[in-house]
Amino acid sequence: MATSSDNTCEVSLSPEIIRKALKTKWLGQQAIYSFNVVESTNTEASTLARNGAAEGTVVLAETQIRGRGRLGRSWISPPGAGLYFSVILRPESPSQWASLLTLTAGVAVVVAIRQAGISAELKWPNDIMIGNRKAGGILTEAIFREKSVSTAIVGIGINVNTGTEDFPPSIGGRATSIYLSSGKLISRVALFRALLYQLEQWYELFQKGSHEMILKVWREYDTTLGNLVEVCLPELTVSGVAEDINSMGQLLVRDQTGRLHTIIAGDVVHCHHLGGNK
């Protein structure tokens, strides 16, 4: 049984090493804060952002004590095995585009992983999937000012060379890593550079208003649309077919009565795929 300690085969994620072949124009070029241990990279990045850190600042950690996922969940961050980082963005975009920013980050992550030869996919709104198991996730925390997103902290966690024993039994059957799904040990440094490059490219498209292009690629890599789903909301559970996402990245679910529900955020469970083409 493989563990992350078996799979640690490279130097640490130091900013100096990362920058040696980093192809971005601005993302990660001014500041990469690298930690062995933090409570949460999003928490660290939020503090830096409040203190005036520039757009493109990156916070990276080997492990997180209290890594966060959506809806208050924890994110398991075994040391030396994954990529756990947050980037500071200053989009100044309308507040209704906040959901689309998460989808944009998802596209960037999947493109980068696929370039490494791994068939990663997306599950709405923020899950990175490999072979129907979760290999990563995205947590976007926005600061709003006058109906616009002035700052966004985009946190990304990816199970890269994580082994089976690194996952607690409660999630072991639902989680995977690039290593476990492919048998390949991946250079975390190389993947991290690719992730930053793709994040910069797709974020710039987001800023230019190329939203339809982002949504088109998201749909190509999606695993949610066409499924019979259950969406758990605070006040009710919506069951129906996930038909599409709208221009703001929100999920459209049609229930058995024919009513179309617009889901801004919620827990989505895939019941089964109804067949047909996307």
HUHUFEN-V453339 format. One record per run of one state. SS is the DSSP state (H for helix, E for strand, - for the rest). FROM is the first residue (numbers start at 1). TO is the last residue. If there is no record, write none. Layout:
ss/from/to
SS/FROM/TO
SS/FROM/TO
This chain:
ss/from/to
-/1/3
H/4/7
-/8/14
H/15/19
-/20/31
E/32/38
-/39/40
H/41/50
-/51/57
E/58/64
-/65/67
E/68/68
-/69/69
H/70/72
-/73/73
E/74/74
-/75/82
E/83/89
-/90/92
E/93/94
H/95/115
-/116/119
E/120/123
-/124/126
E/127/130
-/131/132
E/133/145
-/146/147
E/148/158
-/159/163
H/164/166
-/167/168
H/169/172
-/173/174
E/175/175
-/176/177
H/178/182
-/183/187
H/188/208
-/209/210
H/211/221
E/222/222
-/223/226
E/227/232
-/233/236
E/237/245
-/246/250
E/251/254
-/255/259
E/260/263
-/264/266
E/267/273
-/274/278
